[in-house]
């Protein structure tokens, strides 16, 4: 009986960890305000969330992993700049995303733009297959 109870508690704990996720904003100005208040970086994820294979892999292999979720909670304000094919976005959101893509000269997906809280571009990243590698690259940009 004790083994069963411990197994159930362990499963519940794991479910709670997995339930925590990166909070993805869609408004850059709100993200910058939050980043300033919390002294964090802004990470813009230019993605085709429902059709881009590398974008889907990046979310699965990096952004949804506990190591990255913990890092993001302490260091990042995440912004999804999505260009879906099947998911509907409001006209205002489409226009905002298009303007950001033009501003940062996005040529492919996924493209990750990292900004400081004041909006200064610190660097650009792409697909990485592990949270450890992705975080190391973010830390390198953070040190600039």
C-alpha positions as CSV (number, residue, x, y, z in Angstrom):
1,X,0.0,0.0,0.0
2,X,2.8,2.4,0.8
3,X,4.5,1.7,-2.5
4,X,1.2,2.5,-4.3
5,X,0.8,5.7,-2.4
6,X,4.4,6.8,-3.1
7,X,3.9,6.0,-6.8
8,X,0.8,8.0,-7.0
9,X,2.4,11.0,-5.2
10,X,5.4,10.8,-7.6
11,X,3.1,10.8,-10.6
12,X,1.1,13.8,-9.3
13,X,4.4,15.7,-8.7
14,X,5.5,14.9,-12.3
15,X,2.2,16.0,-13.6
16,X,2.4,19.3,-11.8
17,X,5.9,19.9,-13.2
18,X,4.7,19.2,-16.7
19,X,1.6,21.4,-16.2
20,X,3.9,24.4,-15.7
21,X,4.7,25.8,-19.1
22,X,6.3,28.8,-20.6
23,X,3.9,31.8,-20.7
24,X,3.8,32.9,-24.3
25,X,2.7,36.5,-24.9
26,X,1.7,37.8,-28.3
27,X,2.1,41.6,-27.6
28,X,5.7,42.8,-27.8
29,X,5.0,46.1,-25.9
30,X,3.4,44.2,-23.0
31,X,6.3,41.8,-23.0
32,X,8.9,44.6,-22.9
33,X,7.0,46.2,-20.0
34,X,7.0,42.9,-18.1
35,X,10.7,42.3,-19.0
36,X,11.7,45.8,-17.6
37,X,9.8,45.2,-14.4
38,X,11.2,41.7,-13.9
39,X,14.7,42.4,-15.3
40,X,14.4,39.7,-18.0
41,X,15.2,39.3,-21.6
42,X,12.5,39.2,-24.3
43,X,12.6,36.2,-26.6
44,X,10.6,36.5,-29.8
45,X,9.8,33.1,-31.4
46,X,9.0,33.6,-35.1
47,X,7.2,30.4,-35.9
48,X,4.8,28.6,-38.2
49,X,3.3,26.7,-35.2
50,X,1.0,24.4,-37.1
51,X,3.0,23.6,-40.2
52,X,6.8,24.3,-39.7
53,X,8.5,21.0,-38.9
54,X,11.6,22.6,-37.3
55,X,9.4,25.0,-35.3
56,X,7.3,22.0,-33.9
57,X,10.6,20.1,-33.1
58,X,12.0,23.2,-31.3
59,X,8.9,23.5,-29.1
60,X,8.8,19.7,-28.4
61,X,12.6,19.2,-27.8
62,X,13.4,22.5,-26.1
63,X,10.6,24.9,-25.1
64,X,8.4,22.2,-23.5
65,X,11.3,20.6,-21.5
66,X,11.5,21.2,-17.7
67,X,15.1,22.5,-17.9
68,X,14.0,25.3,-20.4
69,X,10.7,26.0,-18.6
70,X,12.6,26.7,-15.4
71,X,15.2,28.8,-17.1
72,X,12.6,30.8,-19.0
73,X,10.6,31.5,-15.8
74,X,13.7,33.1,-14.3
75,X,15.2,34.8,-17.3
76,X,12.8,35.4,-20.2
77,X,9.6,36.9,-21.3
78,X,8.5,34.8,-24.3
79,X,6.6,36.2,-27.3
80,X,5.2,34.0,-29.9
81,X,5.1,35.7,-33.4
82,X,3.1,33.1,-35.2
83,X,2.4,32.6,-38.9
84,X,0.0,29.6,-38.9
85,X,-1.7,28.1,-41.9
86,X,-4.7,26.6,-40.1
87,X,-5.0,28.4,-36.8
88,X,-6.9,31.7,-37.0
89,X,-5.4,34.9,-35.8
90,X,-7.1,38.3,-35.6
91,X,-6.4,40.8,-38.3
92,X,-4.7,43.0,-35.7
93,X,-2.4,40.1,-34.6
94,X,-1.6,39.2,-38.2
95,X,-0.6,42.9,-38.8
96,X,1.5,43.1,-35.7
97,X,3.3,39.8,-36.6
98,X,3.9,41.0,-40.1
99,X,5.3,44.3,-38.8
100,X,7.7,42.4,-36.5
101,X,8.8,40.0,-39.2
102,X,9.5,43.0,-41.5
103,X,11.3,44.9,-38.7
104,X,13.6,42.0,-37.9
105,X,14.0,40.8,-41.5
106,X,12.8,37.3,-40.9
107,X,13.6,35.0,-43.8
108,X,12.7,31.6,-42.3
109,X,11.3,29.7,-39.3
110,X,12.0,29.2,-36.6
111,X,13.9,32.4,-35.9
112,X,14.5,33.5,-32.4
113,X,15.2,37.1,-31.7
114,X,16.5,38.0,-28.3
115,X,16.0,41.6,-27.0
116,X,17.0,43.3,-23.8
117,X,14.1,44.9,-21.8
118,X,14.6,48.2,-23.7
119,X,14.1,46.5,-27.1
120,X,17.8,46.4,-28.2
121,X,18.5,43.3,-30.3
122,X,21.1,41.1,-28.6
123,X,21.1,38.4,-31.1
124,X,19.4,35.8,-33.2
125,X,19.1,32.0,-32.8
126,X,17.5,29.2,-34.7
127,X,16.7,25.5,-34.1
128,X,18.6,23.7,-31.4
129,X,17.9,20.1,-30.4
130,X,18.4,20.4,-26.6
131,X,17.5,22.8,-23.8
132,X,21.1,22.8,-22.6
133,X,22.5,24.0,-25.9
134,X,19.7,26.6,-26.4
135,X,20.2,28.0,-22.9
136,X,24.0,28.2,-23.4
137,X,23.4,30.3,-26.5
138,X,20.9,32.5,-24.6
139,X,23.5,33.0,-21.8
140,X,26.1,34.0,-24.3
141,X,23.8,36.6,-25.7
142,X,22.9,37.7,-22.2
143,X,26.6,38.4,-21.4
144,X,27.0,40.8,-24.3
